[in-house]
Each structure stands twice: as structure tokens, then as C-alpha cells.
Amino acid sequence: MSRGEVATTPQGPGEGGPRGGLKTFRCGDVVPGCDEVFRGTAAAIIALAGVHAARDHGVDPTDPALLDAVRGAMRPA
């Protein structure tokens, strides 16, 4: 894993299979210049990206516009 990447826990059986529901989110797609990358379930990405957003960007991770932007920027892993 390269610098700036954060791995999340993959889905288990019964949640889309071992890799079936995995997504990727690149923070730089929402915050230009950020190189953090998250991989995992949508819920895990929202949780970890929220911590990252508050800690590293000083933004409210519960802001509906931010949550919509993160969800919209997720791609299949």
C-alpha cells in the first residue's frame, strides 16, 4: 500500500461476498490536493473518511453536503 492509502476491513460472507461490495474513495476527488485513499465497504469508508475529514481538513464529518460528495465519489474497488 502506498503512502496516503488507508485500507478498511473487507466485507465478509453474507455482505456481498469477500470482495463483492468493496468501494474505493479518493479524498482528493472531494478535497483537491489530498492523497488519502480509502478502500472497504461504503459504511467503513464513511466512518474512516469522516475521522480523516475532521482531523486533517477541519471539516464537520456530519455535514450532509460532505457525505453526499463522499458517497458520490466512491467507485467499485
PyMOL commands that set and color helices and strands:
alter all, ss='L'
color gray80, all
select helices_A, chain A and resi 27-29+42-57+64-73
alter helices_A, ss='H'
color red, helices_A
select strands_A, chain A and resi 5-7+23-26+37-40+75-76
alter strands_A, ss='S'
color yellow, strands_A
deselect
rebuild
show_as cartoon
